[in-house]
């Protein structure tokens, strides 16, 4: 009967460890992209882009 109680303790430990590792992976998945985008984004972004102009010439008959 002691072997069953030891197995239950090992399962509880492995389940708790899996929960901690899963939580860490989830937090990295959610936060890492935000930090990477913030690190590599340029602070000198122009908010006023130049307007596009098109020259349309009408055909003369």
C-alpha positions as CSV (number, residue, x, y, z in Angstrom):
1,X,0.0,0.0,0.0
2,X,2.9,2.3,0.5
3,X,3.9,2.0,-3.2
4,X,0.5,3.5,-4.2
5,X,0.9,6.5,-1.9
6,X,4.4,7.1,-3.3
7,X,3.1,6.9,-6.9
8,X,0.4,9.4,-6.0
9,X,2.9,11.9,-4.6
10,X,5.1,11.5,-7.8
11,X,2.0,12.1,-10.0
12,X,1.1,15.2,-8.0
13,X,4.6,16.6,-8.3
14,X,4.8,16.0,-12.0
15,X,1.4,17.5,-12.5
16,X,2.4,20.6,-10.5
17,X,5.7,20.9,-12.5
18,X,3.8,20.6,-15.8
19,X,1.4,23.4,-14.6
20,X,4.4,25.6,-13.8
21,X,6.1,25.0,-17.1
22,X,2.9,25.5,-19.0
23,X,2.3,28.8,-17.2
24,X,5.8,30.0,-18.0
25,X,5.4,29.1,-21.7
26,X,2.1,30.9,-21.8
27,X,3.5,34.0,-20.2
28,X,6.5,34.0,-22.6
29,X,4.2,33.5,-25.6
30,X,2.1,36.5,-24.5
31,X,4.8,38.9,-23.4
32,X,7.9,38.2,-25.5
33,X,6.4,39.5,-28.8
34,X,5.4,42.8,-27.1
35,X,9.0,43.3,-25.9
36,X,10.6,42.3,-29.2
37,X,8.3,44.7,-31.1
38,X,9.0,47.5,-28.6
39,X,12.8,46.9,-28.8
40,X,13.1,46.8,-32.6
41,X,10.5,49.5,-33.5
42,X,12.0,52.8,-34.6
43,X,11.3,55.8,-32.4
44,X,11.6,58.2,-35.4
45,X,8.3,57.3,-37.1
46,X,6.8,60.0,-39.3
47,X,3.1,60.4,-38.8
48,X,2.6,62.6,-41.8
49,X,3.5,60.6,-45.0
50,X,3.7,62.4,-48.2
51,X,0.5,62.3,-50.2
52,X,0.5,60.4,-53.5
53,X,0.0,62.5,-56.6
54,X,-1.1,61.1,-59.9
55,X,-0.8,62.9,-63.2
56,X,-3.7,61.8,-65.4
57,X,-3.5,63.1,-68.9
58,X,-6.6,63.1,-71.0
59,X,-6.4,61.9,-74.6
60,X,-7.1,64.5,-77.2
61,X,-8.9,63.4,-80.4
